[in-house]
C-alpha cells in the first residue's frame, strides 16, 4: 500500500513538474529570445517537447498505479481495503448514531432499552452457549450477535421503538470490536455496513449487484473491488427499512422479493452474515410469505417511563 502511494505521488510530481517546466521555459525563452523570432520559436518548441514529455510520463505513472491497484486484489490487499472502509464506516455511522440520539460522537449512548429474543435459529448449531434470559439490554446486542447467533439476525419492533438506533449501535459496536481485534491480535474481521433497503428494487437487480453499487457510491471504490468485497464476504450487510419498501395498502411485492433474494444470497454464500431491520406486526414482517432464513429474530421493546427519565438525566 505504501509502495502504491509512493508511485502515485511520483506520478503527480512529474505531472506538476511538466506543467511548471512549460511555464518557466516559455517565459525564459520569451525573455532571452525577445530580439530573435526564429530563436524564440525554436526555444518554444523545445520547451513544449520537454514539458510535455515529463508531464506525459507523470500521467502514465498515475495510470499504471491505478491499473496495478485494480489488478492487485490479493488477500492482503483486500484486507487493507477492508481496513480503510471500516474506518470510513466508523466515521459515517458514528455521526449517524449521534444524529439519531441528538448527542455527539464522543458520547452516543442510547437509552437502556431492551430487546426480547424471538424465533431462534437451530440452537444446536449456535457458536456460543445461549443464556436463558429472554430479555436483553441494547448494550448487549454486540455480544448477543457475535456469541449467540450465526451472523444472521432480524431486528423487529413497533414504530418508534428504536430499531434503527439498535441496528446502528450494533454496526458501530462491531466496528469498534473489529478495530480492537485488529490492533491487539492482528485479526481481520468483516466490516458491517448499513444500507437502506427502500433504494433497492429486487426486480431490477439482485442483492449482490445492489450491494456492489452501494459500496461503490458510499466508499468511492471501483466496481471490481466492490464485487470482491461482497463475493469474499468482507461485508456484513445491515439492511434497514424492509417495511418501507412497500406501502401498507398494497401487496408487499418489493419487500417479499427482497426477502427471497436475501434467502438466495444466504443459500449460495456459505457463512454469510446479514442483519435485516423491519417493523413487526401483521401489516409488515408477519404478512410476508417467508421470513429471512436461518436467522434469529429479536423484538425491540417500548421504553417505559423510568427508562425515558433515566436517559434524559444521563
QUIDA-V356807 format. One record per pair of residues at least 6 apart in sequence whose ideal C-beta (glycine too) atoms are under 8 Angstrom apart, sorted by the first residue. I is the first residue (numbers start at 1). J is the second residue. D is the distance in whole Angstrom. If there is no record, write none. Layout:
BEGIN
i:j:d
I:J:D
I:J:D
END
This chain:
BEGIN
i:j:d
1:77:8
1:80:5
4:65:6
4:68:7
4:69:6
7:61:6
7:64:7
7:65:5
7:68:8
8:61:8
8:62:6
8:65:5
10:58:8
10:61:6
11:58:5
11:59:7
11:60:8
11:61:3
11:62:4
11:64:8
11:65:6
12:58:7
12:62:7
13:58:7
14:54:6
14:55:7
14:57:5
14:58:3
14:61:6
15:55:5
15:58:3
15:59:6
15:62:7
16:58:7
17:54:5
17:55:8
17:58:7
18:51:5
18:52:7
18:53:7
18:54:4
18:55:3
18:56:7
18:57:8
18:58:6
19:51:7
19:55:6
21:47:7
21:50:6
21:51:4
21:54:6
22:47:6
22:48:7
22:51:3
22:52:8
22:55:8
25:43:8
25:46:8
25:47:3
25:50:7
25:51:6
26:44:6
26:47:5
28:43:8
28:47:8
29:40:6
29:43:3
29:44:6
29:47:6
30:40:7
32:43:7
33:39:4
33:40:4
33:43:5
34:40:7
70:222:6
70:224:6
70:225:7
73:224:7
73:225:7
73:228:5
78:228:6
78:229:7
78:232:7
78:234:6
79:188:5
81:221:7
81:225:6
81:229:7
81:234:8
82:188:7
82:190:8
82:191:5
82:229:7
82:234:5
83:182:7
83:188:8
84:219:8
85:191:6
85:193:8
85:215:8
85:219:5
85:221:8
85:229:8
86:175:6
86:178:6
86:179:7
86:191:5
88:219:6
89:171:7
89:175:6
89:191:6
89:192:7
89:193:6
89:194:8
90:172:7
90:175:5
90:176:8
90:179:7
92:218:8
93:168:6
93:171:5
93:172:5
93:175:7
93:194:6
94:105:5
94:108:7
94:172:6
95:105:6
96:168:6
96:194:7
97:105:8
97:108:5
97:165:7
97:168:5
97:169:6
97:172:6
98:104:5
98:105:5
98:108:5
100:164:7
100:165:5
100:168:6
101:108:6
101:109:8
101:110:6
101:165:7
103:109:8
108:172:8
109:314:7
110:138:5
110:162:7
110:165:5
110:166:8
110:169:6
110:311:8
111:138:7
111:162:7
111:303:6
111:307:6
111:308:7
111:310:7
111:311:4
112:137:6
112:138:7
112:139:7
112:307:6
112:310:7
112:311:7
113:137:7
113:138:5
113:161:8
113:162:5
113:165:8
113:166:7
113:300:7
113:301:7
113:303:6
113:307:7
114:135:5
114:136:7
114:137:6
114:138:7
114:300:8
114:301:4
115:135:7
115:136:6
115:138:7
115:141:7
115:155:8
115:157:8
115:166:7
115:298:5
115:299:6
115:300:5
115:301:6
116:134:6
116:135:5
116:136:8
116:298:7
116:299:5
116:301:6
117:134:5
117:135:8
117:136:7
117:296:7
117:297:8
117:298:6
118:156:7
118:296:8
118:297:4
118:298:6
118:299:5
119:296:7
119:297:4
120:130:8
120:296:5
120:297:8
121:149:7
121:150:6
121:152:7
121:294:5
121:295:6
121:296:5
122:294:8
123:130:6
125:150:7
126:148:6
126:149:7
126:150:7
127:147:7
127:148:8
127:150:6
128:146:8
128:147:4
128:148:5
129:147:8
130:148:5
131:148:7
135:301:7
136:144:6
136:298:8
138:162:8
138:165:8
138:166:6
138:169:6
141:166:6
141:169:6
141:170:5
141:173:7
142:170:6
142:173:4
142:174:6
142:177:6
144:298:8
145:151:8
145:153:6
145:170:6
145:174:7
145:275:8
146:174:8
146:177:7
148:296:7
149:295:8
149:296:5
150:273:8
150:294:7
151:236:7
151:271:8
151:272:7
151:273:3
151:274:7
152:266:7
152:272:7
152:273:6
152:274:6
152:275:8
152:292:7
152:293:8
152:294:5
152:295:4
152:296:7
153:274:8
153:275:5
153:276:8
153:295:6
153:296:5
153:297:7
153:298:7
154:275:8
154:276:5
154:277:8
154:278:7
154:285:7
154:291:7
154:292:5
154:295:5
154:296:7
154:297:5
154:298:7
155:163:5
155:166:6
155:167:6
155:275:7
155:276:7
155:277:5
155:278:7
155:298:6
155:300:7
156:163:7
156:278:6
156:279:7
156:280:4
156:285:6
156:297:6
156:298:7
156:299:5
156:300:7
157:163:5
157:279:7
157:280:6
157:299:6
157:300:3
157:301:8
158:279:7
158:280:6
158:281:7
158:300:8
158:302:7
159:279:6
161:300:4
161:301:7
161:302:6
161:303:8
162:300:5
162:303:8
163:240:8
163:277:5
163:278:8
163:279:7
163:300:5
164:240:6
164:277:6
166:300:6
167:194:7
167:238:6
167:240:6
167:275:7
167:277:5
168:194:6
170:192:7
170:238:7
170:275:7
171:192:5
171:193:7
171:194:5
171:238:5
174:189:8
174:192:5
174:236:7
175:191:7
175:192:6
177:189:7
178:189:4
178:190:8
178:191:7
181:187:4
181:189:6
182:188:7
182:189:7
190:233:6
190:234:6
190:235:6
190:236:5
190:273:7
191:234:6
191:235:6
191:236:7
192:235:8
192:236:4
192:238:5
192:275:8
193:214:8
193:215:7
193:218:8
193:235:5
193:236:7
193:237:6
193:238:7
194:238:5
194:240:6
195:211:7
195:214:5
195:237:6
195:238:7
195:239:6
195:240:7
196:240:6
196:241:5
197:239:5
197:240:6
197:241:5
197:242:5
197:244:7
197:245:6
197:255:8
197:258:6
198:241:5
198:244:5
198:245:5
199:214:8
200:207:8
200:210:5
200:245:8
200:254:8
200:258:7
201:254:7
202:254:6
202:257:4
202:258:5
202:260:8
202:261:5
203:254:8
203:257:6
205:213:7
206:261:6
206:264:8
206:265:8
207:237:8
207:258:8
207:261:5
207:262:6
207:264:8
207:265:5
208:227:8
208:230:5
208:231:7
208:265:7
211:226:8
211:230:5
211:235:7
211:237:6
212:223:6
212:226:4
212:227:5
212:230:6
213:223:8
213:226:8
215:221:6
215:226:4
215:229:6
215:230:7
215:235:7
216:222:7
216:223:6
216:226:5
219:226:8
221:229:8
228:234:8
229:235:5
233:269:7
233:271:6
233:272:6
233:273:7
236:273:5
236:274:7
236:275:7
237:273:8
237:274:5
237:275:7
238:274:8
238:275:4
238:277:7
239:258:8
239:262:7
239:274:7
239:275:7
239:276:5
239:277:7
240:277:4
241:277:7
241:278:8
242:255:5
242:258:6
242:259:7
242:276:6
242:277:7
242:278:4
242:284:8
242:285:7
243:255:7
243:278:5
243:279:4
243:284:4
243:285:7
245:252:8
245:254:4
245:255:4
245:258:6
246:252:5
246:253:6
246:254:5
246:255:5
248:283:5
248:284:8
252:287:6
252:288:6
255:278:8
255:288:6
256:288:5
256:289:6
256:290:8
259:276:8
259:288:6
259:290:6
259:291:7
259:292:6
260:290:7
262:274:6
262:276:7
262:292:6
263:290:7
263:292:7
263:293:5
265:272:6
265:274:7
266:272:5
266:274:7
266:292:8
266:293:6
266:294:6
267:293:7
274:292:7
274:295:8
276:292:5
276:295:7
278:284:6
278:285:5
279:285:7
280:286:7
280:299:6
285:291:7
291:297:8
303:311:8
END
